[in-house]
Amino acid sequence: MTTPDRKRSDRSPWNWLLAIPIVVPLLPFLYNALDPRLLGFPRFYWLQLAFVPLGVVCTTAVYRLTKRRR
């Protein structure tokens, strides 16, 4: 077993970026229209698919910005 050298702190301000993929899909004005359509799909459906890369980008950014260097 190894013992940690330092206390771990998850209190980085970069963690607030993780709120973006949670809050943005909850904004109702984003879905309040059928147009524009993308490949025949209404806005609601392609926005739901667009939120997946948004979450990936935010999670990757937080990971890289808070990763400890050895």
C-alpha positions in Angstrom: 0.0 0.0 0.0 1.1 3.5 -0.7 0.3 6.5 1.4 -0.6 9.8 -0.2 2.0 12.5 0.1 -0.4 15.4 0.1 -4.0 15.8 0.8 -6.2 15.7 -2.2 -8.1 18.8 -3.0 -11.0 18.9 -5.5 -11.6 22.6 -4.9 -10.3 23.8 -8.2 -12.2 26.7 -9.8 -12.0 24.8 -13.1 -14.5 22.3 -11.8 -17.2 25.0 -12.4 -16.9 24.2 -16.1 -18.7 20.9 -15.4 -21.9 22.9 -14.7 -22.1 24.0 -18.4 -23.2 20.6 -19.8 -25.7 20.4 -17.0 -27.2 23.8 -17.2 -27.3 24.4 -21.0 -29.7 21.5 -21.8 -32.1 22.9 -19.1 -32.6 26.2 -20.9 -36.1 26.0 -22.5 -35.6 28.9 -25.0 -33.2 26.6 -26.9 -35.9 24.2 -27.8 -38.8 26.6 -28.4 -38.8 26.3 -32.2 -38.9 23.7 -35.0 -36.5 25.6 -37.3 -33.7 25.4 -38.2 -33.9 21.8 -39.3 -30.7 19.9 -39.8 -31.0 17.0 -42.3 -34.7 17.0 -41.7 -34.5 16.8 -37.9 -36.1 19.5 -35.8 -33.9 21.6 -33.5 -34.7 19.5 -30.4 -33.2 16.3 -31.7 -30.0 17.7 -33.1 -29.4 19.9 -30.1 -29.6 16.8 -27.9 -26.9 15.3 -30.0 -24.8 18.5 -29.9 -24.8 18.4 -26.1 -22.8 15.2 -26.1 -19.7 16.8 -27.6 -20.2 19.8 -25.3 -20.1 17.5 -22.3 -17.0 15.7 -23.6 -15.2 19.0 -24.3 -16.0 20.4 -20.8 -15.0 17.2 -19.1 -11.7 16.9 -21.0 -10.9 20.5 -20.3 -11.5 20.1 -16.6 -9.5 16.9 -16.5 -6.5 18.4 -18.2 -6.6 21.7 -16.3 -6.8 19.9 -12.9 -4.4 17.0 -13.5 -1.5 16.9 -11.2 1.9 16.8 -12.8 4.5 14.4 -11.3 
